[in-house]
Amino acid sequence: MRIGVILPSVEVQRRDDLDLATAARHAEDAGLDSVWHGDHLATGTPTVECTIALAVAATATCRISIGASVFVPAIRPLAWAAKAIASLQLISGDRLLLGIGSGGGPAQWAAAGIPFPDRGPRTDTALRLLPALLTGDPVTLPGGDPVTPPAGGPAMPRACGPAMPPAGDPAMPRACGPAMPRAGDAGTAPGVAEVTLAPGVAVPPLWVGNASPVAIDRAARLGDGWFPSLITPAALAAGRERLVAAASASGRPEPAITIGAVAALGGAPGTPTRDDLATRIAAAYRHIARDAAAIPLTGTPAEAAERIAEYAANGATHLVAGVSGPDWRAQTDLLAEVRRQL
């Protein structure tokens, strides 16, 4: 079982006089296998953009894997998402692990200009096309990505020069470049574009996040792994059964399984209890409230290692923990001790 830690939030960095580079080096020196960062646009809390944070971690370390937990390609133009992923893979020396999600509330998708109902189909498209985009093969992007806005959406920005007149209006010549389509114009090009990105890189593992049936099926059809978070060993076993069946039906091998967890280890003053963490989980994720008490990893490293062994027995090969407590470094050291006891 490999063990990783989520890098500290902006709030925790300020509290502990810590930065992302120092945190990543600390996790590597402690003996952990991976460091991770989430991907959030507009949540109302301070966050660092995912690929920037992981670039910092990659350049500050030399051995440890860097992971996105989870990256949301569908909220971005796909070519830009692929370019960011390829750049991370290049500068990290092929150490990237890529969780793929489609989450975030409607407000985040609205902020990005992407219709919320499109997130599932766009995620499927990303999983299908990312491998070829990353290896540098020519890829034909679907209509609407990246140049045509949704019908009724904001007008496209002009490339340069003064505002452009409506099509067919001879009053003003266009300033430069070809005429740009407007949403809803009859007969305009659908925005299909062929893209070849360079340099090509090795495709990182694509692990589909979430424990829902839709996510499990998506992982089986299109992913290299399944990456559920805040899940009990029993729920993991049931999900794995569905995963194996769906992969077999698609003629694909069983995807790897990584789980996301929360941990508060040891007994230092100010360390949250199991009940504290369970209360937070139940408040934030009502659909798993009844199982909340069974999810946190708490106690001594030996006790946490015993709990993690239950997940390993049900197919998990990698665990990514978000740690809570008064000192991120101390929690990371305790998590590394858990790793040594597995």
C-alpha positions as a Markdown table, in Angstrom:
| # | Residue | x | y | z |
|---|---|---|---|---|
| 1 | Met | 0.0 | 0.0 | 0.0 |
| 2 | Arg | 1.4 | 3.4 | -1.0 |
| 3 | Ile | 0.6 | 6.4 | 1.2 |
| 4 | Gly | 0.3 | 10.0 | 0.1 |
| 5 | Val | -0.7 | 13.3 | 1.9 |
| 6 | Ile | -2.6 | 16.3 | 0.7 |
| 7 | Leu | -0.5 | 19.4 | 0.7 |
| 8 | Pro | -1.5 | 22.0 | 3.3 |
| 9 | Ser | -4.2 | 24.6 | 2.5 |
| 10 | Val | -3.5 | 28.3 | 2.3 |
| 11 | Glu | -4.9 | 28.6 | 5.8 |
| 12 | Val | -2.7 | 25.9 | 7.2 |
| 13 | Gln | 0.4 | 27.2 | 5.5 |
| 14 | Arg | -0.2 | 30.6 | 7.2 |
| 15 | Arg | -0.8 | 28.9 | 10.6 |
| 16 | Asp | 2.2 | 26.7 | 10.4 |
| 17 | Asp | 4.6 | 29.2 | 8.7 |
| 18 | Leu | 4.9 | 26.7 | 5.8 |
| 19 | Asp | 4.9 | 26.9 | 2.0 |
| 20 | Leu | 4.1 | 24.3 | -0.6 |
| 21 | Ala | 7.7 | 23.7 | -1.6 |
| 22 | Thr | 8.8 | 23.1 | 2.1 |
| 23 | Ala | 5.7 | 20.9 | 2.7 |
| 24 | Ala | 6.4 | 18.7 | -0.4 |
| 25 | Arg | 10.1 | 18.3 | 0.6 |
| 26 | His | 9.0 | 17.4 | 4.2 |
| 27 | Ala | 6.7 | 14.7 | 2.9 |
| 28 | Glu | 9.4 | 13.3 | 0.6 |
| 29 | Asp | 12.0 | 13.3 | 3.4 |
| 30 | Ala | 9.5 | 11.6 | 5.8 |
| 31 | Gly | 9.2 | 8.7 | 3.4 |
| 32 | Leu | 5.8 | 9.1 | 1.9 |
| 33 | Asp | 5.0 | 8.1 | -1.6 |
| 34 | Ser | 3.0 | 11.0 | -3.0 |
| 35 | Val | 1.8 | 14.6 | -2.4 |
| 36 | Trp | -1.5 | 15.9 | -3.6 |
| 37 | His | -3.5 | 19.0 | -4.3 |
| 38 | Gly | -7.1 | 19.7 | -5.1 |
| 39 | Asp | -8.6 | 21.6 | -8.0 |
| 40 | His | -11.0 | 24.4 | -7.0 |
| 41 | Leu | -12.0 | 27.6 | -8.9 |
| 42 | Ala | -14.4 | 29.6 | -6.7 |
| 43 | Thr | -15.3 | 28.0 | -3.4 |
| 44 | Gly | -15.3 | 31.1 | -1.2 |
| 45 | Thr | -12.1 | 29.9 | 0.6 |
| 46 | Pro | -8.5 | 30.7 | -0.3 |
| 47 | Thr | -7.0 | 28.2 | -2.8 |
| 48 | Val | -4.0 | 27.8 | -5.1 |
| 49 | Glu | -4.6 | 26.7 | -8.7 |
| 50 | Cys | -4.0 | 23.0 | -8.8 |
| 51 | Thr | -1.4 | 22.8 | -11.6 |
| 52 | Ile | 0.6 | 25.8 | -10.1 |
| 53 | Ala | 0.7 | 24.1 | -6.7 |
| 54 | Leu | 1.8 | 20.8 | -8.2 |
| 55 | Ala | 4.5 | 22.5 | -10.3 |
| 56 | Val | 5.9 | 23.9 | -7.1 |
| 57 | Ala | 5.9 | 20.5 | -5.5 |
| 58 | Ala | 7.5 | 18.9 | -8.5 |
| 59 | Thr | 10.4 | 21.3 | -8.7 |
| 60 | Ala | 11.0 | 21.1 | -4.9 |
| 61 | Thr | 11.3 | 17.3 | -4.9 |
| 62 | Cys | 13.0 | 14.5 | -6.9 |
| 63 | Arg | 11.5 | 11.2 | -5.9 |
| 64 | Ile | 7.9 | 11.6 | -4.6 |
| 65 | Ser | 4.9 | 11.3 | -6.9 |
| 66 | Ile | 2.7 | 14.4 | -7.4 |
| 67 | Gly | -1.0 | 14.0 | -7.7 |
| 68 | Ala | -4.2 | 15.9 | -8.5 |
| 69 | Ser | -7.0 | 15.0 | -6.1 |
| 70 | Val | -8.9 | 15.6 | -8.4 |
| 71 | Phe | -8.2 | 17.6 | -11.6 |
| 72 | Val | -11.4 | 18.8 | -13.4 |
| 73 | Pro | -10.5 | 18.9 | -17.1 |
| 74 | Ala | -14.1 | 19.5 | -18.2 |
| 75 | Ile | -14.2 | 23.0 | -16.6 |
| 76 | Arg | -11.4 | 24.1 | -18.9 |
| 77 | Pro | -10.9 | 24.1 | -22.7 |
| 78 | Leu | -9.6 | 20.6 | -23.3 |
| 79 | Ala | -6.4 | 21.6 | -25.1 |
| 80 | Trp | -5.4 | 24.0 | -22.3 |
| 81 | Ala | -6.1 | 21.3 | -19.7 |
| 82 | Ala | -3.9 | 18.8 | -21.7 |
| 83 | Lys | -1.1 | 21.4 | -22.0 |
| 84 | Ala | -1.1 | 21.9 | -18.3 |
| 85 | Ile | -1.0 | 18.2 | -17.6 |
| 86 | Ala | 1.7 | 17.6 | -20.1 |
| 87 | Ser | 3.8 | 20.4 | -18.7 |
| 88 | Leu | 3.5 | 18.9 | -15.2 |
| 89 | Gln | 4.5 | 15.5 | -16.5 |
| 90 | Leu | 7.5 | 17.0 | -18.2 |
| 91 | Ile | 8.8 | 19.1 | -15.3 |
| 92 | Ser | 8.2 | 16.3 | -12.8 |
| 93 | Gly | 10.1 | 13.7 | -14.7 |
| 94 | Asp | 7.0 | 11.5 | -15.2 |
| 95 | Arg | 5.9 | 11.6 | -11.6 |
| 96 | Leu | 2.4 | 12.8 | -12.1 |
| 97 | Leu | -0.7 | 10.8 | -10.9 |
| 98 | Leu | -3.9 | 12.3 | -12.3 |
| 99 | Gly | -7.2 | 12.0 | -10.5 |
| 100 | Ile | -10.0 | 13.1 | -12.8 |
| 101 | Gly | -13.3 | 14.5 | -11.5 |
| 102 | Ser | -16.3 | 16.4 | -12.6 |
| 103 | Gly | -17.3 | 17.9 | -9.3 |
| 104 | Gly | -17.8 | 21.3 | -7.8 |
| 105 | Gly | -21.1 | 23.1 | -7.4 |
| 106 | Pro | -23.0 | 24.9 | -10.1 |
| 107 | Ala | -21.4 | 28.3 | -9.1 |
| 108 | Gln | -17.9 | 27.1 | -10.1 |
| 109 | Trp | -19.1 | 25.9 | -13.5 |
| 110 | Ala | -20.9 | 29.1 | -14.1 |
| 111 | Ala | -17.8 | 31.1 | -13.2 |
| 112 | Ala | -15.9 | 29.1 | -15.8 |
| 113 | Gly | -18.7 | 29.7 | -18.4 |
| 114 | Ile | -19.5 | 26.0 | -18.7 |
| 115 | Pro | -23.1 | 24.7 | -18.4 |
| 116 | Phe | -23.4 | 22.6 | -15.3 |
| 117 | Pro | -25.3 | 19.7 | -17.1 |
| 118 | Asp | -22.4 | 19.4 | -19.6 |
| 119 | Arg | -19.9 | 18.3 | -17.0 |
| 120 | Gly | -20.4 | 14.6 | -17.4 |
| 121 | Pro | -20.2 | 14.4 | -21.2 |
| 122 | Arg | -17.2 | 16.8 | -21.2 |
| 123 | Thr | -15.5 | 14.5 | -18.7 |
| 124 | Asp | -16.1 | 11.5 | -20.9 |
| 125 | Thr | -14.7 | 13.4 | -23.9 |
| 126 | Ala | -11.6 | 14.4 | -21.8 |
| 127 | Leu | -10.9 | 10.9 | -20.8 |
| 128 | Arg | -11.2 | 9.7 | -24.4 |
| 129 | Leu | -9.0 | 12.4 | -25.9 |
| 130 | Leu | -6.4 | 13.2 | -23.3 |
| 131 | Pro | -4.1 | 10.2 | -24.0 |
| 132 | Ala | -3.6 | 11.2 | -27.6 |
| 133 | Leu | -3.3 | 14.9 | -26.8 |
| 134 | Leu | -0.6 | 14.2 | -24.2 |
| 135 | Thr | 1.4 | 11.9 | -26.5 |
| 136 | Gly | 1.5 | 14.6 | -29.2 |
| 137 | Asp | -0.8 | 12.9 | -31.7 |
| 138 | Pro | -3.2 | 15.1 | -33.8 |
| 139 | Val | -6.6 | 15.3 | -32.2 |
| 140 | Thr | -9.8 | 16.7 | -33.6 |
| 141 | Leu | -11.5 | 18.5 | -30.8 |
| 142 | Pro | -15.3 | 18.4 | -30.7 |
| 143 | Gly | -17.5 | 21.3 | -31.7 |
| 144 | Gly | -17.7 | 24.0 | -29.1 |
| 145 | Asp | -14.3 | 23.3 | -27.6 |
| 146 | Pro | -12.4 | 25.5 | -27.6 |
| 147 | Val | -13.8 | 28.3 | -29.8 |
| 148 | Thr | -17.6 | 28.3 | -29.9 |
| 149 | Pro | -19.4 | 29.6 | -26.8 |
| 150 | Pro | -22.7 | 28.0 | -25.7 |
| 151 | Ala | -25.8 | 29.5 | -27.4 |
| 152 | Gly | -27.0 | 32.5 | -25.5 |
| 153 | Gly | -23.6 | 32.8 | -23.8 |
| 154 | Pro | -21.3 | 35.9 | -23.9 |
| 155 | Ala | -20.0 | 37.2 | -27.2 |
| 156 | Met | -16.6 | 36.0 | -28.2 |
| 157 | Pro | -13.7 | 38.4 | -27.4 |
| 158 | Arg | -12.3 | 40.1 | -30.5 |
| 159 | Ala | -8.8 | 39.1 | -31.5 |
| 160 | Cys | -7.5 | 42.6 | -32.0 |
| 161 | Gly | -8.5 | 46.1 | -33.3 |
| 162 | Pro | -11.9 | 47.7 | -32.9 |
| 163 | Ala | -15.2 | 46.0 | -32.4 |
| 164 | Met | -16.3 | 43.8 | -35.4 |
| 165 | Pro | -19.6 | 44.5 | -37.2 |
| 166 | Pro | -22.3 | 41.9 | -37.7 |
| 167 | Ala | -21.7 | 39.5 | -40.6 |
| 168 | Gly | -22.7 | 41.1 | -43.9 |
| 169 | Asp | -22.5 | 44.7 | -42.6 |
| 170 | Pro | -20.1 | 46.5 | -45.0 |
| 171 | Ala | -19.9 | 49.6 | -42.8 |
| 172 | Met | -16.6 | 48.6 | -41.2 |
| 173 | Pro | -13.9 | 46.3 | -42.5 |
| 174 | Arg | -12.6 | 43.8 | -40.0 |
| 175 | Ala | -9.4 | 44.8 | -38.2 |
| 176 | Cys | -7.4 | 41.6 | -38.7 |
| 177 | Gly | -7.7 | 37.8 | -38.9 |
| 178 | Pro | -10.7 | 35.8 | -40.1 |
| 179 | Ala | -14.2 | 36.7 | -39.0 |
| 180 | Met | -15.1 | 35.2 | -35.7 |
| 181 | Pro | -18.4 | 33.3 | -35.2 |
| 182 | Arg | -21.1 | 34.5 | -32.9 |
| 183 | Ala | -23.2 | 32.2 | -30.7 |
| 184 | Gly | -26.4 | 31.3 | -32.5 |
| 185 | Asp | -25.4 | 32.6 | -36.0 |
| 186 | Ala | -26.9 | 30.3 | -38.7 |
| 187 | Gly | -24.3 | 28.7 | -40.9 |
| 188 | Thr | -21.2 | 29.5 | -38.7 |
| 189 | Ala | -18.5 | 26.9 | -38.3 |
| 190 | Pro | -19.1 | 24.6 | -35.3 |
| 191 | Gly | -15.7 | 25.3 | -33.8 |
| 192 | Val | -14.0 | 22.0 | -34.7 |
| 193 | Ala | -10.2 | 22.3 | -34.5 |
| 194 | Glu | -7.4 | 19.8 | -35.0 |
| 195 | Val | -4.7 | 20.2 | -32.3 |
| 196 | Thr | -1.2 | 18.7 | -31.9 |
| 197 | Leu | 0.5 | 19.5 | -28.7 |
| 198 | Ala | 4.3 | 19.3 | -28.2 |
| 199 | Pro | 6.3 | 18.0 | -26.6 |
| 200 | Gly | 4.6 | 14.7 | -26.2 |
| 201 | Val | 4.8 | 13.1 | -22.8 |
| 202 | Ala | 4.1 | 9.7 | -21.2 |
| 203 | Val | 0.4 | 9.5 | -20.3 |
| 204 | Pro | 0.0 | 9.6 | -16.5 |
| 205 | Pro | -2.4 | 7.2 | -14.8 |
| 206 | Leu | -5.9 | 8.6 | -15.1 |
| 207 | Trp | -7.9 | 7.7 | -12.0 |
| 208 | Val | -11.6 | 8.6 | -12.0 |
| 209 | Gly | -12.7 | 10.2 | -8.7 |
| 210 | Asn | -16.0 | 9.7 | -6.8 |
| 211 | Ala | -17.8 | 6.7 | -5.4 |
| 212 | Ser | -21.0 | 7.1 | -7.4 |
| 213 | Pro | -22.2 | 4.3 | -9.8 |
| 214 | Val | -21.7 | 6.8 | -12.7 |
| 215 | Ala | -18.0 | 7.3 | -11.6 |
| 216 | Ile | -17.4 | 3.6 | -11.2 |
| 217 | Asp | -18.7 | 2.9 | -14.6 |
| 218 | Arg | -16.7 | 5.8 | -16.1 |
| 219 | Ala | -13.5 | 4.4 | -14.4 |
| 220 | Ala | -14.2 | 1.0 | -15.8 |
| 221 | Arg | -14.8 | 2.2 | -19.4 |
| 222 | Leu | -12.3 | 5.1 | -19.7 |
| 223 | Gly | -9.9 | 5.2 | -16.7 |
| 224 | Asp | -6.8 | 3.5 | -15.5 |
| 225 | Gly | -8.1 | 3.6 | -11.9 |
| 226 | Trp | -10.9 | 4.3 | -9.5 |
| 227 | Phe | -10.4 | 7.0 | -6.9 |
| 228 | Pro | -13.2 | 7.2 | -4.3 |
| 229 | Ser | -12.9 | 9.3 | -1.2 |
| 230 | Leu | -14.5 | 9.1 | 2.3 |
| 231 | Ile | -15.6 | 5.5 | 1.8 |
| 232 | Thr | -15.9 | 2.6 | 4.2 |
| 233 | Pro | -14.2 | -0.8 | 3.6 |
| 234 | Ala | -17.6 | -2.4 | 3.0 |
| 235 | Ala | -18.6 | 0.3 | 0.5 |
| 236 | Leu | -15.2 | -0.1 | -1.2 |
| 237 | Ala | -15.8 | -3.9 | -1.6 |
| 238 | Ala | -19.2 | -3.3 | -3.1 |
| 239 | Gly | -17.8 | -0.6 | -5.5 |
| 240 | Arg | -15.0 | -2.9 | -6.5 |
| 241 | Glu | -17.5 | -5.6 | -7.4 |
| 242 | Arg | -19.3 | -3.2 | -9.7 |
| 243 | Leu | -16.0 | -1.9 | -11.1 |
| 244 | Val | -14.7 | -5.4 | -12.0 |
| 245 | Ala | -18.0 | -6.3 | -13.7 |
| 246 | Ala | -18.1 | -3.1 | -15.7 |
| 247 | Ala | -14.5 | -3.4 | -16.8 |
| 248 | Ser | -15.0 | -7.0 | -17.9 |
| 249 | Ala | -18.1 | -6.0 | -19.9 |
| 250 | Ser | -16.0 | -3.3 | -21.6 |
| 251 | Gly | -13.2 | -5.8 | -22.3 |
| 252 | Arg | -10.8 | -3.9 | -20.1 |
| 253 | Pro | -8.6 | -5.0 | -17.2 |
| 254 | Glu | -9.6 | -4.2 | -13.6 |
| 255 | Pro | -8.6 | -0.6 | -12.8 |
| 256 | Ala | -6.3 | 0.2 | -9.9 |
| 257 | Ile | -8.0 | 1.5 | -6.7 |
| 258 | Thr | -6.8 | 4.5 | -4.7 |
| 259 | Ile | -8.8 | 5.9 | -1.8 |
| 260 | Gly | -9.0 | 9.4 | -0.3 |
| 261 | Ala | -9.2 | 9.5 | 3.5 |
| 262 | Val | -9.1 | 12.0 | 6.4 |
| 263 | Ala | -6.7 | 11.4 | 9.3 |
| 264 | Ala | -5.9 | 13.0 | 12.7 |
| 265 | Leu | -3.2 | 10.9 | 14.3 |
| 266 | Gly | -1.7 | 10.8 | 17.7 |
| 267 | Gly | -2.9 | 12.6 | 20.8 |
| 268 | Ala | -1.2 | 16.0 | 20.8 |
| 269 | Pro | -3.3 | 18.8 | 22.3 |
| 270 | Gly | -5.7 | 20.2 | 19.7 |
| 271 | Thr | -5.8 | 17.0 | 17.6 |
| 272 | Pro | -9.4 | 16.4 | 16.4 |
| 273 | Thr | -11.1 | 13.2 | 17.7 |
| 274 | Arg | -12.8 | 10.6 | 15.6 |
| 275 | Asp | -16.1 | 12.2 | 16.6 |
| 276 | Asp | -14.9 | 15.6 | 15.6 |
| 277 | Leu | -14.0 | 14.4 | 12.1 |
| 278 | Ala | -17.2 | 12.4 | 11.8 |
| 279 | Thr | -19.3 | 15.5 | 12.6 |
| 280 | Arg | -17.5 | 17.5 | 9.9 |
| 281 | Ile | -17.9 | 14.7 | 7.4 |
| 282 | Ala | -21.6 | 14.3 | 8.1 |
| 283 | Ala | -22.2 | 18.1 | 7.8 |
| 284 | Ala | -20.4 | 18.4 | 4.5 |
| 285 | Tyr | -21.5 | 15.1 | 2.9 |
| 286 | Arg | -25.0 | 14.3 | 4.0 |
| 287 | His | -25.2 | 11.3 | 1.7 |
| 288 | Ile | -22.6 | 9.4 | 3.7 |
| 289 | Ala | -23.6 | 10.8 | 7.2 |
| 290 | Arg | -24.6 | 7.4 | 8.5 |
| 291 | Asp | -21.2 | 6.0 | 7.8 |
| 292 | Ala | -19.2 | 9.1 | 8.9 |
| 293 | Ala | -17.9 | 7.6 | 12.2 |
| 294 | Ala | -16.3 | 4.6 | 10.3 |
| 295 | Ile | -14.3 | 6.8 | 8.0 |
| 296 | Pro | -11.6 | 8.8 | 9.8 |
| 297 | Leu | -8.2 | 7.4 | 10.5 |
| 298 | Thr | -7.3 | 8.3 | 14.1 |
| 299 | Gly | -5.3 | 6.9 | 17.1 |
| 300 | Thr | -1.8 | 5.6 | 17.0 |
| 301 | Pro | 0.1 | 4.8 | 13.8 |
| 302 | Ala | -0.4 | 1.1 | 14.6 |
| 303 | Glu | -4.2 | 1.5 | 14.9 |
| 304 | Ala | -4.4 | 3.5 | 11.7 |
| 305 | Ala | -2.3 | 0.9 | 9.9 |
| 306 | Glu | -4.7 | -1.8 | 11.0 |
| 307 | Arg | -7.6 | 0.2 | 9.6 |
| 308 | Ile | -5.8 | 0.8 | 6.3 |
| 309 | Ala | -5.2 | -2.9 | 6.0 |
| 310 | Glu | -8.9 | -3.4 | 5.7 |
| 311 | Tyr | -8.9 | -1.2 | 2.6 |
| 312 | Ala | -5.9 | -3.1 | 1.1 |
| 313 | Ala | -7.8 | -6.3 | 1.6 |
| 314 | Asn | -10.6 | -4.9 | -0.6 |
| 315 | Gly | -8.3 | -4.0 | -3.4 |
| 316 | Ala | -6.9 | -0.5 | -2.6 |
| 317 | Thr | -3.2 | 0.0 | -3.5 |
| 318 | His | -2.8 | 3.7 | -2.7 |
| 319 | Leu | -4.3 | 5.9 | 0.1 |
| 320 | Val | -4.3 | 9.7 | 0.0 |
| 321 | Ala | -4.9 | 11.3 | 3.4 |
| 322 | Gly | -5.9 | 14.9 | 4.2 |
| 323 | Val | -4.5 | 15.4 | 7.7 |
| 324 | Ser | -6.0 | 17.5 | 10.5 |
| 325 | Gly | -4.3 | 18.7 | 13.6 |
| 326 | Pro | -2.4 | 21.6 | 15.1 |
| 327 | Asp | 0.8 | 20.9 | 13.2 |
| 328 | Trp | 0.8 | 19.7 | 9.5 |
| 329 | Arg | 4.5 | 18.5 | 9.7 |
| 330 | Ala | 3.8 | 16.4 | 12.8 |
| 331 | Gln | 0.8 | 14.8 | 11.2 |
| 332 | Thr | 2.8 | 14.0 | 8.1 |
| 333 | Asp | 5.5 | 12.4 | 10.2 |
| 334 | Leu | 2.9 | 10.2 | 11.9 |
| 335 | Leu | 1.4 | 9.3 | 8.6 |
| 336 | Ala | 4.9 | 8.2 | 7.4 |
| 337 | Glu | 5.1 | 6.0 | 10.5 |
| 338 | Val | 1.8 | 4.4 | 9.5 |
| 339 | Arg | 3.4 | 3.8 | 6.1 |
| 340 | Arg | 6.3 | 2.0 | 7.7 |
| 341 | Gln | 4.0 | -0.3 | 9.7 |
| 342 | Leu | 2.0 | -1.5 | 6.7 |
